[in-house]
């Protein structure tokens, strides 16, 4: 079985989906000075921030953050509201009439813990329900049957996508918004500052001289529908679907709290290929996780070599975190948006920040410098998170 | 939660535990069941002490608990008890890729987040231990359960507020039906530290009883066949010799019910605001409450021989219609 993707909306430091893809093709990097907390105390000096001056198209009142102050909490919910409203419009979801049962699964790494930090330092108290995203999604999409916040670290969006497909395939929902949202917390930033080998100026995925990860603000919403999807119920949407969601494989390393495990990663890839009933060699493009950390990139390369190259495959490999930072809970779905655009345009953007490929990546066909007009047909999207939670998605043209 | 279930969804419940430090479960249940305090409660787990998080080593063994937050320790204790492991026994079986974990917790890491924030603001990163790094990520309860017990299947952490426990149950069913796992460990855990209590006091949960530190665990398998399954499909047998044989006979069927659907069978008793109300008696486990309620219902159905027990409002008394029915196999098949 498979599901279709009827709409996809993202926000990154490079803009919406179309803007982000255009700037990825040009090799741009959205890094800037860190705007949150005290740079010296955190030992983090740069970040990939989104300006919040977004037109939500809906009135969320005081549920969302203002446009100006990056330290103000509830920024993740603000970005989430924007992409949920946009994706619902794009898909032409008919939620209010009751004819479609629409569910939202929101993947996040850090929830709105920034609000807890703000409160700890003397900021205002807030209703505990604001830690998760139910109210924000219900306001952005009135009539949604259910909202579940899934806190699965850096692969949260991939987990939301897997469960979204399961719900659609079993007929438990007519459409599911698989969402992701994350901004930054000081408690996570300081951990990044702790383990950075130097002063990280930008993320360099798969580079021999990479020196760590930086966070990016981000949000994403992907509308997953069954193959019988009749098209938009209303609105200006074109009625065409963006791509086919073939399968998502899941695994947990059960190996280490923070370090990745090649065997656990391989299991998630094989799970995706098995569920899709595709030979691994059929994958012709990988949109990699590629965090630019000491541990992830070699482990991810080894797993790709083992599973894809080992089966006779020779995929191109690209990654976006050099351009948009690590968008944590939305990272998988940002990658999905990019993968869908690779499928529709045929173009594969280069890995921003990659100069010389690390040893473990030898043999993998990284895209560097210029975009490649490759015309991919089966794209694998990788997402791995703290705690060894892995989600690997396969997409193809509709 | 309530809006999503469209039809009755059944799962097999192979084992369960409730882990509430400071609550003398045996006595409390004995009282509630209308018998004298001398009444013997049947389930072995209900007679066991639940040491508080700082003494979790008595259950889990001493090693490996440094920098494990209270909610994580509570969750590990609940899973340990549900699996029927001997005290101090550290699992050493191979990683099992067919067992998934779905955890429910909202406030597990808020104290750590607050502590790190204060330290970094006052003194900078050198005042912060990198050993707290995993705790900065909100999936720490789910991933630690997988790591500790070597569950290599899908690992999902639900942080959706009062309905988290009920959401976890439903998503466990989704994982089973999609054949992503053969077994799902559902575990709910909440702490009641100062930060958690202060945050929870501002929410709609403030209308509830005070926050109660505790955990519960359910070991679930796919929908049972029409006849009670053969012995060789029982959950805990995968996990070594020290799972007791009595544990293997304690099985039940959980049915998650859509809003407005009448009980498929009339329950002899109910857990929730209209029956035995653990929230009123012991306090509110917030995101874990839905798991606590179903585990208690299983205890009543199987160990106390009630046969069929209803769960009304398992997570949040304000979320009407979030219901489940727990039946023994005998109660279910008749």
Interface residues (C-beta under 8 A of the other chain):
Chain A: X37 X38 X40 X41 X42 X43 X101 X103 X108 X109 X110 X111 X113 X116 X117 X119 X120 X121 X125 X126 X127 X128 X129 X131 X132 X134 X145 X146 X147 X148 X149 X150 X151 X152 X153 X156 X159 X162 X163 X166 X167 X169 X170 X172 X173 X185 X186 X187 X188 X190 X191 X193 X194 X195 X250 X251 X252 X253 X254 X255 X256 X257 X258 X264 X267 X385 X386 X387 X388 X389
Chain B: X1 X2 X3 X4 X5 X6 X95 X97 X101 X106 X107 X109 X110 X112 X113 X114 X116 X117 X118 X120 X121 X123 X124 X125 X128 X130 X132 X133 X134 X136 X137 X138 X139 X140 X142 X143 X144 X146 X147 X150 X151 X152 X153 X154 X155 X156 X157 X158 X159 X160 X161 X162 X167 X171 X174 X175 X177 X178 X180 X195 X198 X199 X200 X202 X203 X204 X205
